[in-house]
């Protein structure tokens, strides 16, 4: 699964990762994987809210919003989550 | 002079709307709908700083009630049509604000809405959103364009606070409806226990 490089959101409070090409995630499978890896997850059906520092929102269309204005922290969180999204 | 409840989001518009009401000699209590985890801590911090500016300007503190809204957003996402999510969200905000108004003895609600700026602020959506409450809603900015509002915010000293880094609401659907019928909205709300949700929110109010 590949993504465009992380981009600072318009509000400058978070980074966004957009998948290329566009795709639809199976959020139930993603949720199971996240919980098995020890992460807390709120399932809002159309998106998953993943606890931690930073918090991450995973949208059904594959977009991730990583809630930190710190580029390095965002990149690190993105790299940690990416394997859990593969094949979903 | 009357007492009102103003919805404060942390954005550019609401402190300007509050200022226009306060400048006429009315009193306000503020309500902030806390949208975490669909946003971050920044909106609440901005609201608190907006209220410091307004309190200093008018020489009296403006009480702030913070109401949780994240659990409402989750219930809406799980149970209702995403297309009309913004209108449903607004209806819950209005209901929560009205509860605060009734408790405080306030007679009207105030918002920074201006006609047509975003999906929730079309005339059609304003009508369907506000039919959830009985108190009158005052919109001092309704006919202003964005430039006029920003100019007022800069003069007031709240613009710099509003434009600090922050996270936009992530609960906004990709294609929010700009026209909604009340019948459709009521059908969607039939999937929810509206009364219990409003009670839950009121019970978790924090007065700062």
HADDOCK unambig.tbl for C-alpha pairs under 7 A between the chains (distance, minus, plus):
assign (segid A and resid 11 and name CA) (segid B and resid 165 and name CA) 5.49 0.50 0.50
assign (segid A and resid 11 and name CA) (segid B and resid 166 and name CA) 5.08 0.50 0.50
assign (segid A and resid 11 and name CA) (segid B and resid 167 and name CA) 5.44 0.50 0.50
assign (segid A and resid 11 and name CA) (segid B and resid 168 and name CA) 6.11 0.50 0.50
assign (segid A and resid 12 and name CA) (segid B and resid 165 and name CA) 4.79 0.50 0.50
assign (segid A and resid 12 and name CA) (segid B and resid 166 and name CA) 5.87 0.50 0.50
assign (segid A and resid 12 and name CA) (segid B and resid 167 and name CA) 6.97 0.50 0.50
assign (segid A and resid 13 and name CA) (segid B and resid 165 and name CA) 4.96 0.50 0.50
assign (segid A and resid 13 and name CA) (segid B and resid 166 and name CA) 4.07 0.50 0.50
assign (segid A and resid 13 and name CA) (segid B and resid 167 and name CA) 4.80 0.50 0.50
assign (segid A and resid 14 and name CA) (segid B and resid 167 and name CA) 6.17 0.50 0.50
assign (segid A and resid 44 and name CA) (segid B and resid 74 and name CA) 5.18 0.50 0.50
assign (segid A and resid 44 and name CA) (segid B and resid 77 and name CA) 5.92 0.50 0.50
assign (segid A and resid 44 and name CA) (segid B and resid 78 and name CA) 5.78 0.50 0.50
assign (segid A and resid 45 and name CA) (segid B and resid 77 and name CA) 6.51 0.50 0.50
assign (segid A and resid 45 and name CA) (segid B and resid 78 and name CA) 5.40 0.50 0.50
assign (segid A and resid 46 and name CA) (segid B and resid 77 and name CA) 6.64 0.50 0.50
